[in-house]
Amino acid sequence: MNGKDPYDTICQRNIHMNEHRMIWVTFQKEGVHKYPAALEDPNLATGDEYDVSFLGYPHRHTFHFKVWIEVFHDDRDIEFIQFKRWMEHLYEGTLQLDYKSCEMIADGLYEEINVKFPDRKVHIEVSEDNENGCFIQYP
């Protein structure tokens, strides 16, 4: 034999047949948004301990992003740092998000990613202050 364990070769083949590879990066950006419906919707402006009417006014968060993207081989198909820097450059300065929810922010980011890296599975998590947020899987 050539010194290679035939079992290792079989295991490698099985790994590659069943794999689904993704890399992920994180970044954060300061942003301001509001939820206008919170001012008048009786389900939100409740007047009790569940009242969130304050969300109807512009308020600041640190938005945390975690983005997974499909890769097709194990040697820097997409380089982490370049991918992160590219996304950070999509958002210059303090984000002025108007009425956008975390889900809307994720959808907008996915649209940009899909143009640059088409036909890849992407998962995006966006949270406000790393406390509450969304997780969306894009096909």
Secondary structure, 3 states (H helix, E strand, C coil): CCCCCHHHHHHHHHHHHHCCCEEEEEEEEEEEECCHHHHCCCCCCCCCCCCCHHHHCCEEEEEEEEEEEECCCCCCCCCHHHHHHHHHHHCCCCEEEECCCHHHHHHHHHHHHHHHCCCCCEEEEEEECCCEEEEEEEC
